[in-house]
Amino acid sequence: MAILDVALILFATTGALAGGIRSQKRTNDTTQCLNTRDSDSLINRASPALSFDASQWIWTPELSGGNAPVGSRGFRKTFVPPQGKTPAFLTIAYSVDNVGTLFVNGQEISTEDVWYTAGTYCINLADCGCAVVIAFNVTNESTTPNPAGLLVAGIVTYTDGSTSPIVSDTTWRTSEGGLPTGFQELTFDDSTWAPAVTEGNNGVAPWGNVALAGSDPLSFTPARWIWTNEVSAGGDYPPGARAFRYTLTLPGGQTSGTATIIIDTDNEYSLYVNGAFVGTGTDFQTAQKYVVENVQGPEIVFAVYAVNTATVPNPAGLLAAIQVTSQDGYCTQCISTSSAVTFVGWKAFPGPVPSGFEQTGFDDSTWPTAVDEGAYGVAPWGNVPVPTTVTTGGTPLPGAPGA
């Protein structure tokens, strides 16, 4: 395609993009998803599986000795589809060090806050039919320069069922020194931004191999053992029950999903999703797997009533990995898989369990965050087998909500 043709396409479609993707308008014309005239099987096709194999960790040219300044930076990629192709949806996954928010054509989609696992998000492009602008606000946290990065893999699926890949590389534009207002908008001019600098493929230090939700099986590998901040010098914790919470937000425009949870606790736990009891485990050597359907969002609360059962201080820990599948309300083949694991971003209350802590409306804003005890496989727990059979039934532990 000639440069003039690309410029004309971008100019002519900017207005349609700005209104269309934000409003997420729908019609009954199924050709806006995948074209039924090509093949009936295309309408039922799931979002394509992603891979980070061809993606590069990237950052701004401010990198020095592998470290980046603290603060937020913008990243942008404008993708123009081949002539004659109409985008149906975008499937995209990303990992960030430390926190990153994804925008597509100006619409906020999701926020990730760990680098060792990545959710997969599907964005309906039915009202677009033109260029796709992908933007990230990525923040390097801490108080001194340290490693920072963004890793992206995406696939644009067209209405005829064909696809085009998108990966993070030096073709992305980056902001230096801060984050300009409106950087995520379609009309923002990034022509003066510098090209991204690459830091290596998926698997490079310090990040290692990122687990990709929707492509990789659910596993404890990216999860961390956590507990409250009451640890003693010897690594032990007081006996008794403690409360843990994590709130997962579904991708923009998606309001419900199916949650799959694998969980293990030393010594016992009762699990709740949006205030409803799900299941109980009483042996840290045996983890459980649960599937909870039709969980209402867009915010989903996972709460754990965990008990250190001994009468004297001793080791205690909570380990969990979660995936939530959800779909666009119009295109049934546009499926997202959000991911969460136990890490220091969970809230952990260091004392008697507050009443109602498992409910969606409970305010945990003053709770401290959890303490990291180590990766999956660390002593004294070792490699607890990942459960394959779904656990059903059960009752809450004595003292737990609903007991």
C-alpha positions in Angstrom: 0.0 0.0 0.0 1.4 3.4 -0.9 2.2 5.9 1.9 -0.5 8.3 0.5 -3.1 5.5 0.7 -2.3 4.8 4.3 -2.5 8.5 5.2 -5.9 8.8 3.5 -7.2 5.8 5.4 -6.1 7.2 8.7 -7.5 10.6 8.0 -10.8 9.4 6.8 -11.4 6.9 9.6 -10.3 8.9 12.7 -13.7 10.3 13.4 -15.4 6.9 13.1 -12.8 5.3 15.4 -13.2 7.9 18.1 -16.9 7.5 18.4 -17.3 3.8 17.5 -15.0 2.0 19.9 -15.9 4.1 22.9 -19.7 3.7 22.3 -19.3 -0.1 21.6 -22.5 0.2 19.4 -23.9 -3.1 18.3 -26.2 -4.2 15.5 -27.7 -7.5 14.5 -25.5 -7.9 11.4 -23.3 -10.8 12.3 -20.9 -9.9 9.5 -19.5 -7.3 11.9 -17.9 -10.2 13.8 -16.9 -12.9 11.4 -18.4 -13.3 7.9 -21.0 -16.1 7.8 -20.7 -16.3 4.0 -17.2 -17.6 4.3 -17.8 -20.5 6.6 -20.2 -21.4 9.4 -17.2 -22.5 11.5 -15.8 -19.0 11.5 -18.7 -17.6 13.6 -17.9 -20.1 16.4 -14.2 -19.7 16.2 -12.6 -18.9 19.6 -10.1 -16.0 20.0 -6.8 -17.1 18.6 -4.1 -18.5 20.9 -1.3 -16.0 21.6 2.4 -16.5 22.1 5.2 -14.3 23.3 7.7 -16.2 21.1 8.2 -13.3 18.7 7.8 -10.5 21.2 10.5 -8.3 22.7 10.7 -6.7 26.1 10.8 -2.9 25.3 11.3 0.4 27.1 12.2 4.0 26.3 15.7 5.0 25.3 16.2 6.3 28.9 17.5 2.8 29.9 21.0 2.9 31.4 22.8 -0.2 32.5 19.5 -2.2 32.4 17.8 0.3 34.7 15.1 2.9 33.9 14.0 6.1 35.8 11.1 5.8 38.2 7.7 7.0 36.8 5.1 6.5 34.1 5.8 6.3 30.4 3.6 6.0 27.3 3.8 3.4 24.5 1.9 3.5 21.3 1.4 1.3 18.2 -0.7 2.2 15.2 -1.7 -0.8 13.1 -3.2 -0.3 9.7 -4.9 -3.4 8.2 -4.2 -4.6 4.7 -6.3 -3.0 2.0 -9.6 -4.8 1.7 -9.5 -6.3 5.2 -12.0 -5.3 7.9 -11.0 -5.9 11.6 -13.5 -8.0 13.6 -11.6 -8.1 17.0 -8.2 -7.8 18.6 -6.8 -10.4 20.9 -3.9 -9.1 23.0 -1.8 -10.1 26.0 0.9 -8.1 27.8 3.2 -8.3 30.8 4.6 -5.2 32.6 7.2 -4.3 35.1 5.7 -2.9 37.3 2.1 -1.7 36.4 0.5 -1.1 33.1 -2.9 0.0 31.7 -3.9 -1.0 28.2 -6.0 1.3 25.9 -7.3 0.4 22.5 -8.6 3.2 20.3 -8.8 5.4 23.4 -10.9 2.9 25.4 -9.4 1.7 28.7 -9.3 -2.1 28.6 -7.3 -3.5 31.6 -4.5 -3.1 34.1 -1.8 -5.6 34.9 0.4 -5.3 38.0 2.7 -8.4 37.9 5.2 -9.4 35.2 5.2 -13.2 35.8 1.6 -13.8 34.5 -0.3 -12.1 31.7 -4.1 -12.0 30.9 -5.4 -12.3 27.4 -8.0 -9.7 26.3 -10.3 -9.6 23.4 -11.6 -6.2 22.1 -14.4 -6.0 19.6 -13.5 -3.9 16.6 -16.8 -4.3 14.8 -17.6 -0.5 14.7 -14.0 0.4 13.7 -13.2 -1.1 10.3 -10.0 0.8 10.1 -6.7 1.5 11.9 -6.1 0.2 15.4 -4.3 2.3 18.0 -2.8 0.4 21.0 -1.5 2.4 23.9 -0.1 1.7 27.3 0.6 3.7 30.4 3.4 1.8 32.1 4.8 2.8 35.5 8.2 1.8 36.9 7.7 1.8 40.6 10.3 2.1 43.5 12.4 5.1 44.6 15.5 4.6 42.5 16.2 3.5 38.9 15.5 -0.2 38.4 14.5 -2.7 35.6 11.3 -1.8 33.7 9.7 -3.4 30.7 6.7 -4.1 28.5 6.0 -7.3 26.6 3.1 -7.5 24.1 1.6 -10.1 21.8 -1.5 -9.5 19.7 -3.6 -10.8 16.8 -6.0 -8.9 14.7 -8.8 -11.1 13.4 -10.6 -10.0 10.3 -14.2 -10.6 9.2 -13.1 -13.2 6.7 -11.3 -15.2 9.4 -7.7 -14.3 8.4 -5.3 -12.7 11.0 -2.3 -10.4 11.4 0.1 -10.5 14.3 1.3 -7.6 16.5 4.3 -7.8 18.8 6.3 -5.4 20.9 9.5 -4.3 19.1 11.3 -1.2 18.0 8.4 -0.1 15.8 6.5 1.1 18.9 6.7 4.7 19.9 7.6 5.7 23.4 7.4 8.9 25.5 10.5 10.0 27.5 10.4 12.0 30.7 6.8 11.5 31.6 3.3 10.8 30.2 1.6 13.4 28.1 -2.1 14.1 28.6 -4.3 12.4 26.1 -1.5 10.1 24.9 -4.0 7.2 24.5 -6.4 9.1 22.2 -6.7 8.4 18.5 -6.0 12.0 17.6 -2.7 12.2 19.6 0.4 13.0 17.6 3.2 10.6 18.5 5.4 11.5 15.5 8.1 13.1 17.8 8.2 10.1 20.1 11.3 8.0 20.1 11.3 4.3 18.9 11.3 1.8 21.7 14.5 0.1 22.8 14.5 -3.7 23.0 15.7 -5.6 26.1 15.5 -9.2 25.0 13.0 -12.0 24.3 10.5 -13.6 26.6 12.5 -15.5 29.1 15.3 -13.0 29.5 16.4 -11.9 33.0 15.2 -10.5 35.2 11.7 -11.5 34.1 12.0 -15.1 33.0 9.2 -16.9 31.1 5.8 -15.2 31.5 2.8 -17.4 32.0 0.1 -16.6 29.4 -3.5 -17.0 30.5 -5.7 -18.6 27.8 -2.7 -20.3 26.2 -0.8 -21.9 29.1 -2.6 -24.2 31.5 -3.5 -22.9 34.9 -0.6 -23.5 37.2 0.9 -22.6 40.6 4.3 -21.8 39.0 3.8 -18.0 38.7 2.1 -17.7 42.2 3.8 -16.7 45.4 3.2 -18.0 48.9 1.8 -15.2 51.1 0.6 -14.4 54.6 0.1 -11.4 56.8 2.8 -9.0 58.0 3.0 -10.7 61.4 6.1 -12.8 60.7 8.6 -13.3 63.4 12.4 -13.4 63.1 12.3 -17.1 62.6 9.7 -17.0 59.8 6.8 -18.1 61.9 3.3 -16.7 62.3 0.8 -16.5 65.1 -1.8 -19.2 65.2 -5.4 -18.3 64.3 -7.6 -17.2 61.4 -6.7 -14.4 59.0 -8.5 -12.7 56.1 -7.2 -12.2 52.6 -8.8 -10.4 49.6 -8.1 -9.7 46.0 -10.2 -7.7 43.5 -10.0 -8.6 39.9 -11.5 -6.2 37.3 -12.8 -7.7 34.0 -11.8 -6.1 30.7 -13.7 -3.0 29.7 -17.2 -3.7 28.5 -17.3 -7.2 30.0 -19.5 -7.8 33.0 -19.5 -11.5 33.9 -17.4 -14.6 33.6 -16.4 -18.1 34.7 -13.7 -18.3 37.4 -11.3 -21.2 37.7 -9.3 -21.3 41.0 -6.6 -23.6 42.3 -5.7 -23.0 45.9 -3.7 -24.4 48.8 -3.2 -23.1 52.4 -1.1 -24.1 55.4 -3.2 -25.1 57.3 -6.9 -24.6 56.4 -9.1 -22.2 54.3 -12.6 -21.4 53.2 -12.8 -19.7 49.8 -15.4 -17.1 48.8 -16.1 -15.4 45.4 -18.2 -12.2 45.5 -19.3 -13.1 49.1 -20.5 -16.6 48.2 -18.9 -19.7 49.8 -17.1 -21.9 47.2 -15.1 -24.5 49.1 -12.8 -25.6 52.0 -9.4 -27.3 52.2 -7.8 -28.7 55.3 -4.5 -30.2 54.2 -1.7 -28.1 52.8 -0.3 -31.1 51.0 -3.4 -31.3 48.8 -4.6 -28.4 46.8 -8.1 -28.0 45.4 -9.6 -26.8 42.1 -12.9 -24.9 41.8 -15.0 -23.6 38.9 -17.5 -20.9 39.5 -19.8 -19.9 36.7 -21.7 -16.7 35.9 -19.6 -14.6 38.3 -20.9 -11.0 38.1 -18.4 -8.2 37.6 -17.0 -6.0 36.4 -15.2 -6.2 39.8 -14.8 -9.8 41.2 -13.7 -10.2 44.8 -11.8 -13.4 45.8 -11.7 -13.7 49.6 -10.0 -16.4 51.8 -10.6 -17.2 55.4 -7.3 -18.9 56.2 -6.3 -20.6 59.5 -2.9 -21.4 61.0 -4.2 -24.2 63.3 -1.3 -24.8 65.7 -1.2 -23.4 69.2 2.2 -21.8 68.9 3.8 -19.7 66.1 4.7 -21.8 63.1 4.8 -21.5 59.3 1.6 -20.4 57.5 0.9 -19.6 53.9 -1.6 -19.1 51.1 -1.0 -20.0 47.5 -3.5 -19.5 44.6 -3.8 -19.0 40.9 -7.0 -17.8 39.2 -8.3 -17.4 35.6 -11.5 -15.8 34.7 -12.9 -16.2 31.2 -15.4 -13.6 29.9 -16.6 -12.6 26.5 -17.8 -9.6 24.6 -21.6 -9.3 24.8 -21.9 -9.2 21.0 -19.2 -11.4 19.5 -19.3 -14.9 21.1 -15.9 -15.7 19.7 -14.3 -12.7 21.4 -13.1 -14.3 24.6 -10.8 -12.8 27.3 -9.0 -14.7 30.0 -8.0 -12.5 33.0 -5.4 -13.9 35.4 -4.5 -13.4 39.0 -2.1 -15.1 41.4 -1.2 -14.7 45.1 1.5 -12.0 45.4 2.1 -8.9 47.5 -0.7 -7.1 45.8 -3.3 -9.1 47.9 -4.7 -7.5 51.0 -4.0 -9.4 54.2 -5.5 -8.4 57.6 -3.1 -9.0 60.6 -5.6 -9.8 63.3 -9.0 -11.2 64.1 -11.1 -11.6 60.9 -13.4 -8.6 60.3 -17.0 -9.3 59.9 -18.2 -9.3 56.3 -14.7 -9.2 54.8 -15.8 -11.6 52.1 -18.5 -9.3 50.7 -18.1 -7.2 47.5 -18.9 -3.9 49.3 -16.3 -4.4 52.1 -13.7 -1.6 52.3 -10.2 -3.1 52.5 -8.4 0.2 51.6 -6.8 0.4 55.0 -5.6 -3.2 55.1 -1.8 -3.8 54.6 -0.7 -5.8 51.7 0.5 -9.4 52.0 4.0 -10.5 52.8 5.9 -12.6 50.2 7.2 -15.9 51.5 8.7 -17.3 48.3 7.9 -18.9 45.0 6.0 -22.1 44.4 8.2 -24.9 45.5 9.8 -23.1 48.4 10.3 -24.9 51.7 8.5 -26.0 53.8 5.8 -26.7 51.2 7.6 -27.9 48.2 5.9 -28.5 44.9 2.3 -29.2 45.8 0.6 -31.1 42.9 -1.7 -29.0 40.8 -5.2 -30.4 41.1 -6.9 -31.6 38.0 -10.3 -32.7 39.4 -12.9 -30.0 40.3 -13.9 -30.0 43.9 -17.6 -29.5 44.7 -19.6 -29.3 47.9 -18.2 -28.8 51.4 -19.0 -26.5 54.3 -17.2 -23.4 55.7 -14.7 -23.9 58.5 -15.8 -23.2 62.0 -15.8 -19.5 62.6 -15.7 -18.7 58.8 -18.6 -16.7 57.2 -21.6 -18.9 56.7 -20.5 -21.6 59.2 
